[in-house]
């Protein structure tokens, strides 16, 4: 390495360090429920894995939570084994409680991004998002295709009526914005998320269905097989048994809060015996819950990247000089009139990207951001918010009378929450064969062993999808062009495409209504599908999705800003449309 090169590398590393240092220092702030209700056995905090009282569902000894919180604050993993009295039948481990304390040398530090306080007990927003989780449990086996047309499914119509009857403004004045139509939910907006394009077309993102052409030319995108080199991965998933929900009896609920692991090695309870397992394209909320139960967190976005690369989808023009992905335009003298006029020539570049904003680069980066997202969200989960899961809040509703009698400082907070969503709770209670108000769970073990806010899946979704939106030209639309289906810029003769599983659920049908699906919308929808699928399973609230997505976005943008410092030979500017619809420009000139 020459002395010049050594010096330049030092300057770039220092510039990246200064960029990170100059970012505003966030203030980490929780909603105060941990301190507010500490005298009520920390009724609004995450306590899973500690010993719970079989009558109230609260922890037996508040000192157990104090020891748990102390271990979190101290940041040493051994303390979770040596300093905490966990439940007697605890089988599951708390997941990465110290990850938010480590340092990272790429992108924002895990504590340099944050999330606002979660909705607090007593707020209309918490009541409304608890109703949403309950309603999603009731709709777990309803076809996703019915969400577009409420008239065909009375269950969806009834859920919409119950949600729209709750006194809550979903346009953002009381908290997070939901897609809505004049302040009300419709089949085209319910459970869709919050970002541009998520309300357009089918509920499910096309990236959860499409494949790409095989290297041998024997498959098309509608076969739903994603090419991993010469291999293929099927988008069809194993079908979980319909109407099979868990934790609806009080004893089962208490066991799971104590850290029991009824799911381990018991796949037959979910999918049936091995010889009877079937597969299909994702067709119901339960199917989506199955996907996010077993996914590798970033796999949906790696799949999406492979699909787009296989289609030759257009990239952001900012990458053209580096990746060779766009044509080269330049003027030259007109030989018939030398010195008088110029002609505009277009040439395909003779050098491609590959390692420099080509396939290997973007495939690495779209997954690389996931580890940064997980560390940042662990700090929010454990060190900042320590928020209880929806399953635990349902337990508080189930035992509200006893909790409020035993702990007067709660007042009537849990019974008031139930009153605000009474129609939904009544429907849950009538559907639970045990007659409880507990939240029916798609997972036997309930939530993971870490707090609810933020959501790991949603933070990873925000980071990974932001990388995809930065690299690809999100103005592209999904078209049928001859025998091909691809994301591209519109050309004469193209027609719109919108694919959904057909009646067999093993093939795809085109249901387009003349509206073109944009790449931006389908990527935003992908992030919402994966994130809200965790709500469909019963393990997260809407605010967990909403704020985590945006924190993941900030992490990815920070990494892209540092990457941009490294390209000193050519101007490099790219544009990213955020999950709120704003445009961020990143690069150096």
C-alpha positions in Angstrom: 0.0 0.0 0.0 1.4 3.4 -0.9 1.7 6.2 1.7 -0.9 8.1 -0.2 -3.4 5.2 0.0 -2.7 4.7 3.7 -3.3 8.3 4.4 -6.5 8.3 2.4 -7.9 5.3 4.2 -7.2 7.0 7.5 -9.0 10.1 6.3 -12.1 8.1 5.2 -12.2 6.2 8.5 -12.0 9.5 10.4 -14.7 11.0 8.2 -17.0 8.1 9.0 -16.2 8.4 12.7 -16.9 12.1 12.6 -20.2 11.5 10.7 -21.3 9.1 13.4 -20.2 11.5 16.2 -22.1 14.4 14.6 -25.4 12.6 14.5 -27.8 13.9 17.2 -27.6 12.0 20.5 -31.1 10.5 21.1 -32.9 10.6 24.4 -34.1 7.1 25.4 -37.4 7.5 27.1 -39.9 4.9 28.2 -43.6 5.4 28.9 -43.1 5.2 32.7 -45.3 2.1 33.3 -42.5 0.2 34.8 -42.1 2.7 37.6 -45.7 3.6 37.8 -46.9 0.1 38.4 -43.8 -1.4 40.2 -45.9 -1.5 43.4 -48.4 -3.8 41.6 -45.8 -6.5 40.9 -44.6 -4.7 37.7 -47.9 -5.5 36.1 -47.0 -3.7 32.8 -43.5 -5.0 32.4 -42.0 -8.0 30.8 -41.7 -10.8 33.4 -41.8 -14.0 31.4 -39.5 -16.6 32.9 -40.0 -15.4 36.5 -42.3 -17.2 38.9 -46.0 -16.1 38.4 -48.8 -16.3 40.8 -51.4 -18.9 39.7 -54.3 -16.7 40.9 -53.4 -13.2 39.5 -50.9 -14.0 36.8 -48.5 -11.4 38.3 -45.1 -12.3 39.6 -45.0 -13.7 43.1 -42.1 -11.6 44.3 -41.3 -8.1 43.0 -37.7 -8.7 44.0 -37.4 -11.2 41.2 -38.1 -8.4 38.7 -35.7 -6.1 40.5 -33.0 -8.7 40.1 -33.9 -9.2 36.5 -33.7 -5.4 35.8 -30.4 -5.2 37.7 -28.9 -7.9 35.5 -30.1 -6.0 32.4 -28.6 -2.8 33.6 -25.3 -4.4 34.7 -24.9 -6.0 31.2 -23.1 -9.2 32.1 -24.8 -12.3 30.7 -23.8 -14.6 33.7 -25.9 -12.6 36.0 -29.0 -13.9 34.3 -28.0 -17.4 35.6 -26.4 -16.5 39.0 -28.5 -13.5 40.3 -32.1 -14.1 39.2 -34.5 -16.6 40.8 -36.3 -17.8 37.7 -39.5 -19.9 37.7 -39.2 -23.5 38.8 -40.3 -24.9 35.4 -38.5 -22.4 33.3 -37.1 -24.2 30.2 -36.5 -21.3 27.9 -33.6 -18.8 27.9 -33.9 -15.1 27.8 -32.7 -14.1 24.3 -29.6 -11.8 24.0 -30.4 -9.4 26.9 -26.9 -7.8 26.7 -26.7 -7.4 22.9 -27.6 -3.7 23.0 -24.5 -2.9 25.1 -21.8 -4.1 22.6 -20.2 -1.6 20.2 -20.2 -1.7 16.4 -17.9 -0.1 13.9 -20.4 0.2 11.0 -23.5 2.4 10.9 -25.1 4.0 14.0 -24.2 2.6 17.4 -26.9 0.4 18.9 -27.7 3.3 21.3 -27.4 6.0 18.7 -31.0 5.3 17.5 -34.1 5.1 19.6 -37.9 4.7 19.7 -40.5 6.9 21.3 -42.4 5.8 24.4 -44.8 2.9 23.8 -48.5 3.5 24.4 -49.1 3.5 28.2 -51.7 1.8 30.2 -54.8 4.1 30.3 -54.2 5.4 26.8 -56.8 5.0 24.0 -53.9 3.8 21.7 -53.0 0.9 23.9 -56.7 -0.2 24.1 -57.0 0.1 20.3 -53.9 -1.9 19.5 -54.9 -4.6 22.0 -58.2 -4.8 20.1 -56.3 -5.2 16.8 -54.3 -8.1 18.2 -57.4 -9.8 19.5 -59.2 -9.3 16.1 -56.3 -10.7 14.2 -56.5 -13.9 16.3 -60.2 -14.2 15.4 -59.3 -13.8 11.7 -56.3 -16.2 11.7 -57.9 -18.7 9.3 -59.7 -16.2 7.0 -58.4 -16.1 3.4 -56.2 -13.0 2.9 -57.9 -12.6 -0.5 -61.1 -11.8 1.4 -59.5 -8.7 3.0 -60.0 -6.8 -0.2 -63.7 -7.4 -0.4 -65.4 -7.3 3.0 -68.8 -8.2 1.5 -67.6 -11.8 0.8 -66.6 -12.5 4.4 -68.9 -11.7 7.4 -66.0 -12.3 9.9 -64.0 -9.5 8.4 -67.0 -7.2 8.2 -67.7 -7.9 11.9 -64.1 -7.2 12.9 -64.2 -3.9 11.0 -67.4 -2.9 12.7 -66.0 -3.6 16.1 -62.8 -1.7 15.4 -64.5 1.2 13.8 -66.9 1.5 16.8 -63.9 2.1 19.2 -63.4 5.7 20.0 -59.9 6.2 18.5 -58.4 8.4 15.8 -56.2 6.3 13.6 -55.0 9.3 11.5 -52.2 10.0 13.9 -53.6 12.5 16.4 -53.4 9.9 19.2 -50.3 8.1 18.1 -49.2 6.0 15.1 -50.9 6.5 11.7 -52.8 3.5 10.2 -54.0 3.3 6.7 -57.6 4.4 6.7 -60.4 5.8 4.6 -61.7 9.1 6.1 -60.8 7.9 9.6 -62.3 4.4 9.2 -60.9 1.0 8.3 -62.0 -0.8 5.2 -61.1 -4.2 3.8 -58.4 -2.5 1.7 -56.8 -0.7 4.6 -57.3 -2.9 7.7 -54.1 -4.4 9.2 -52.1 -3.1 6.2 -49.5 -1.0 8.0 -48.7 2.7 7.5 -46.4 3.3 4.4 -47.1 4.4 0.8 -48.5 1.7 -1.4 -49.3 -0.9 1.3 -53.1 -0.4 0.7 -52.8 -0.9 -3.1 -53.6 -4.3 -4.6 -53.6 -7.7 -2.8 -52.8 -7.8 0.9 -49.8 -10.0 0.4 -46.6 -8.5 -1.2 -45.7 -10.1 -4.5 -42.3 -10.9 -3.0 -44.0 -13.5 -0.8 -45.2 -15.4 -3.9 -43.0 -14.8 -6.9 -40.0 -16.9 -8.0 -37.6 -16.3 -10.8 -36.4 -18.1 -13.9 -34.1 -21.0 -13.3 -30.6 -21.2 -14.8 -31.9 -24.1 -16.9 -34.8 -22.1 -18.2 -37.4 -24.7 -16.9 -39.2 -22.4 -14.4 -41.0 -19.1 -14.6 -41.6 -16.5 -11.9 -45.2 -17.8 -11.3 -43.9 -21.2 -10.3 -42.9 -19.5 -7.0 -39.4 -21.0 -6.9 -36.6 -18.6 -6.0 -33.3 -19.5 -7.5 -30.3 -19.7 -5.2 -27.7 -20.3 -7.9 -28.5 -23.7 -9.4 -30.8 -24.5 -6.4 -34.4 -23.5 -5.9 -36.4 -22.5 -2.8 -40.1 -23.0 -2.8 -42.3 -20.1 -1.6 -44.9 -22.6 -0.4 -45.0 -23.2 3.3 -46.2 -26.1 5.5 -49.8 -25.6 6.5 -50.5 -25.3 10.2 -53.7 -26.9 11.4 -56.7 -24.5 11.1 -58.5 -23.4 14.3 -55.6 -24.7 16.4 -54.7 -22.0 18.9 -52.8 -22.1 22.2 -52.7 -20.6 25.7 -56.5 -20.1 26.0 -56.7 -21.9 29.3 -55.5 -20.3 32.5 -53.1 -23.1 33.5 -51.5 -23.2 30.1 -51.1 -19.5 30.2 -49.4 -19.5 33.6 -47.0 -22.3 32.6 -45.9 -20.3 29.5 -45.4 -17.2 31.5 -43.2 -19.2 33.8 -41.0 -20.1 30.8 -42.3 -23.6 29.9 -41.5 -24.7 26.4 -44.5 -26.8 25.1 -43.5 -26.2 21.5 -40.1 -27.8 21.6 -40.0 -31.0 19.6 -43.8 -31.0 19.2 -44.3 -29.9 15.5 -47.1 -32.4 15.1 -49.3 -30.2 17.3 -48.9 -27.5 14.7 -48.7 -29.3 11.4 -50.1 -32.7 12.0 -48.2 -36.0 11.6 -45.2 -35.9 9.2 -47.0 -38.0 6.5 -50.0 -35.6 6.5 -48.2 -32.3 6.2 -49.2 -30.2 3.1 -47.7 -27.1 1.6 -49.2 -24.1 -0.2 -48.7 -20.5 -1.0 -49.3 -18.2 1.9 -53.1 -17.8 2.0 -54.2 -16.9 5.5 -52.9 -14.9 8.5 -52.0 -18.3 10.1 -49.8 -19.0 7.1 -48.0 -15.7 7.6 -47.6 -16.5 11.3 -46.0 -19.8 10.4 -43.6 -18.0 8.1 -42.4 -15.6 10.8 -42.3 -18.4 13.4 -39.4 -20.1 11.6 -37.8 -17.6 9.3 -34.2 -16.5 9.4 -35.4 -12.8 9.9 -33.7 -11.4 6.8 -34.7 -14.2 4.5 -37.7 -12.5 3.0 -35.5 -9.6 1.9 -32.7 -11.8 0.6 -35.4 -13.6 -1.4 -36.8 -10.3 -2.7 -33.3 -9.2 -3.7 -32.7 -12.5 -5.6 -36.1 -12.1 -7.4 -35.3 -8.5 -8.4 -31.8 -9.4 -9.6 -33.2 -12.3 -11.6 -35.7 -9.9 -13.3 -33.0 -7.4 -14.1 -35.0 -4.8 -12.2 -33.7 -1.2 -12.8 -31.4 0.2 -10.1 -31.1 3.7 -8.7 -29.3 5.9 -11.3 -26.9 6.9 -8.6 -25.3 3.4 -8.9 -24.9 3.4 -12.7 -21.3 4.6 -12.8 -20.2 2.2 -10.1 -22.2 -0.9 -11.2 -22.2 -0.3 -15.0 -26.0 -1.0 -14.8 -27.1 1.9 -17.0 -26.2 3.3 -20.4 -23.4 5.8 -21.0 -24.5 9.1 -22.6 -22.0 11.5 -24.2 -21.7 14.1 -27.0 -19.4 13.8 -30.0 -18.8 15.9 -33.0 -21.1 15.4 -36.0 -18.7 14.2 -38.8 -20.9 16.0 -41.4 -20.6 19.3 -39.8 -17.3 19.4 -37.8 -17.1 22.0 -35.1 -20.7 23.0 -35.6 -23.1 20.6 -33.9 -22.9 17.7 -31.5 -24.7 14.4 -31.6 -25.9 12.5 -28.6 -24.6 8.9 -28.4 -25.7 6.1 -26.2 -23.3 3.3 -25.3 -23.7 0.3 -23.1 -20.9 0.3 -20.5 -18.2 -2.2 -21.1 -17.5 -2.7 -17.3 -20.0 -4.1 -14.8 -20.3 -3.9 -11.1 -20.4 -7.4 -9.5 -18.2 -6.6 -6.4 -19.1 -2.9 -6.6 -22.8 -2.5 -6.3 -23.5 -5.5 -8.4 -25.2 -8.7 -7.2 -22.7 -9.9 -4.6 -22.5 -6.5 -3.1 -26.2 -5.8 -2.6 -26.9 -9.4 -1.5 -24.3 -9.0 1.2 -25.5 -5.6 2.3 -29.2 -6.5 2.4 -28.4 -9.1 5.0 -25.5 -7.4 6.8 -27.7 -4.7 8.2 -29.8 -7.3 10.1 -27.2 -7.8 12.8 -27.0 -4.0 13.5 -30.8 -3.8 13.7 -31.0 -6.7 16.2 -28.4 -5.1 18.5 -30.2 -1.7 18.5 -33.6 -3.2 19.1 -32.2 -5.4 22.0 -31.2 -2.2 23.7 -34.7 -0.8 23.3 -36.3 -4.1 24.4 -34.4 -4.8 27.6 -32.6 -1.6 28.7 -35.2 1.0 27.8 -38.8 -0.2 27.6 -39.1 -3.7 29.0 -42.6 -3.8 27.7 -45.0 -6.7 28.4 -46.3 -8.9 25.5 -49.9 -8.9 24.3 -50.4 -12.4 25.8 -49.5 -10.9 29.2 -51.9 -7.9 28.8 -54.7 -10.4 27.9 -53.9 -12.1 31.2 -54.3 -8.8 33.0 -57.7 -8.4 31.4 -58.7 -11.9 32.4 -57.8 -11.3 36.0 -58.6 -7.5 36.2 -61.1 -7.7 39.1 -58.7 -9.6 41.3 -55.6 -7.5 40.3 -57.4 -4.2 40.9 -58.7 -5.5 44.3 -55.3 -6.6 45.4 -53.4 -3.6 44.1 -55.4 -0.4 44.5 -52.7 1.7 42.8 -53.8 0.1 39.5 -57.2 1.8 40.0 -59.6 0.4 37.4 -57.0 0.6 34.5 -57.4 -3.0 33.3 -61.2 -3.2 33.5 -61.4 0.2 31.8 -59.2 -1.0 29.0 -61.6 -4.0 28.6 -64.6 -1.7 28.6 -63.2 0.3 25.7 -62.9 -2.9 23.6 -65.7 -4.8 25.2 -67.3 -6.1 21.9 -64.0 -7.6 20.8 -63.3 -9.2 24.2 -66.8 -10.7 24.2 -66.1 -12.2 20.8 -62.8 -13.7 22.1 -64.5 -15.1 25.2 -67.3 -16.7 23.2 -64.7 -18.3 20.8 -62.4 -19.6 23.5 -63.8 -23.0 24.5 -62.5 -22.4 28.0 -64.5 -19.1 28.2 -61.4 -17.0 29.1 -60.5 -13.6 27.7 -56.9 -14.8 27.0 -55.4 -14.1 23.7 -55.4 -17.2 21.4 -51.8 -17.7 20.3 -50.6 -19.2 17.1 -47.4 -20.4 18.8 -47.6 -23.0 21.6 -44.8 -21.2 23.5 -46.3 -17.8 23.0 -44.0 -14.9 22.6 -40.2 -15.1 22.5 -38.2 -14.6 25.7 -37.6 -10.9 25.3 -39.8 -7.8 25.7 -42.3 -6.6 23.2 -41.0 -3.2 22.2 -39.4 -2.9 19.7 -39.9 -5.8 17.4 -36.8 -7.6 16.1 -38.6 -8.7 12.9 -39.8 -5.2 12.2 -36.5 -3.5 12.9 -34.8 -6.0 10.5 -37.6 -5.3 8.0 -37.0 -1.6 8.2 -33.2 -2.0 7.7 -33.3 -4.6 4.9 -36.1 -3.0 2.9 -34.4 0.4 3.1 -31.3 -1.1 1.5 -33.5 -2.6 -1.3 -35.2 0.7 -1.8 -31.9 2.5 -2.0 -30.4 0.1 -4.6 -33.4 -0.5 -6.9 -35.4 2.2 -8.7 -38.6 2.1 -6.7 -40.6 3.8 -9.5 -40.5 0.6 -11.4 -43.9 -1.2 -11.8 -44.8 -4.9 -12.0 -45.7 -5.7 -15.6 -46.4 -8.5 -18.0 -44.2 -8.1 -21.0 -44.8 -10.9 -23.5 -44.2 -14.1 -21.6 -42.3 -12.4 -18.8 -43.4 -10.8 -15.5 -41.0 -8.3 -14.1 -40.5 -5.0 -12.3 -39.5 -2.5 -14.9 -40.1 0.9 -16.3 -43.3 0.9 -18.3 -43.1 0.3 -22.0 -45.8 0.3 -24.7 -47.6 -3.0 -24.7 -47.0 -3.7 -21.0 -50.0 -4.7 -18.8 -50.4 -4.6 -15.0 -50.1 -7.8 -12.9 -51.3 -8.6 -9.4 -50.8 -12.2 -8.3 -52.6 -14.1 -5.5 -52.9 -17.8 -4.7 -55.7 -19.4 -6.7 -58.4 -21.7 -5.3 -56.0 -24.6 -5.0 -53.5 -22.4 -3.2 -50.8 -24.2 -5.1 -50.7 -21.9 -8.2 -50.9 -18.2 -8.8 -53.7 -16.3 -10.4 -53.6 -12.7 -11.9 -56.3 -10.5 -10.3 -55.1 -7.1 -11.5 -57.8 -4.4 -11.8 -55.8 -2.1 -14.1 -53.7 -0.6 -11.3 -49.9 -1.0 -11.6 -48.1 -2.2 -8.4 -45.0 -0.1 -7.8 -41.8 -1.5 -6.5 -41.9 1.0 -3.6 -45.3 -0.2 -2.6 -44.5 -3.9 -2.8 -41.3 -3.4 -0.7 -43.2 -1.4 1.9 -45.9 -4.1 1.8 -43.2 -6.8 2.3 -42.0 -5.0 5.4 -45.5 -4.7 6.7 -46.5 -8.3 6.0 -43.5 -9.7 7.9 -43.9 -7.3 10.8 -47.6 -7.5 11.2 -47.5 -11.3 10.8 -46.0 -11.2 14.3 -49.1 -9.4 15.4 -51.2 -12.1 13.7 -49.4 -14.7 15.8 -50.2 -12.7 18.9 -46.7 -11.8 20.0 -46.6 -8.0 19.1 -48.6 -4.8 19.0 -49.0 -2.3 16.1 -46.7 0.2 17.8 -44.0 -2.5 17.9 -44.1 -2.7 14.1 -44.5 1.0 13.5 -41.6 2.5 15.5 -39.2 -0.5 15.0 -39.6 -0.2 11.2 -38.5 3.4 11.3 -35.6 2.7 13.6 -34.4 0.0 11.2 -34.6 2.6 8.4 -32.3 5.0 10.3 -29.8 2.2 10.8 -29.7 1.4 7.1 -29.5 5.0 6.1 -26.5 5.5 8.5 -24.7 2.6 6.9 -25.4 3.9 3.4 -24.0 7.3 4.4 -20.8 5.7 5.5 -20.6 3.5 2.4 -21.0 6.6 0.3 -17.8 8.1 1.7 -15.8 5.3 0.1 -16.5 6.2 -3.5 -14.2 9.0 -4.3 -13.7 8.7 -8.0 -17.2 9.5 -9.2 -20.1 11.5 -7.9 -22.4 9.2 -5.9 -25.9 10.2 -4.9 -28.8 7.9 -4.3 -32.4 8.6 -3.1 -34.4 6.6 -0.6 -38.2 7.1 -0.1 -38.8 6.5 3.6 -41.6 4.6 5.2 -43.3 8.0 5.8 -43.1 8.9 2.1 -40.3 11.5 2.5 -37.2 11.4 0.3 -33.7 11.1 1.8 -30.7 11.8 -0.5 -27.4 10.1 0.4 -24.0 10.5 -1.2 -21.1 12.6 -1.9 -20.3 14.9 -4.8 
